[in-house]
């Protein structure tokens, strides 16, 4: 099954290129993409851990990526999503090279992850439960709307406008959405 999927993917992608793709390039770019996705996931989880440490909350991690703590805290639950948004904005609003597989993988995790978490929470809601990251969030539907909106906004900026002219600034008491335009 895996061999068929890889072969089908290569048959679809290779005709789209003007230059030959070598096995070494595929391995390098694929590795960078997977490393970017993994880094996005790790940064999300690190957001939970960092806030828990600051608040003196003991985190207990499970092998499946879920966590539990000695006390419930909404800010710790929100911290993973905050880390995703923060990393996205740093990547899109700095002069780092955005045309590489590592950055693309990390951004892909941030976009797909936000949507996946929302879908998982909605599925859990049908059973009268909440997904692990939403357990302690009082207004989970609002949080779902924010993270999905940001994910779609990020996807638009990455796909449609390669120069990333739209930016978001967040401070303690305000959120600023700006447009960079050269006249």
PyMOL commands that set and color helices and strands:
alter all, ss='L'
color gray80, all
select helices_A, chain A and resi 2-14+23-55+74-92+101-126+132-134+140-159
alter helices_A, ss='H'
color red, helices_A
select strands_A, chain A and resi 59-61+67-69+166-170+175-179
alter strands_A, ss='S'
color yellow, strands_A
deselect
rebuild
show_as cartoon
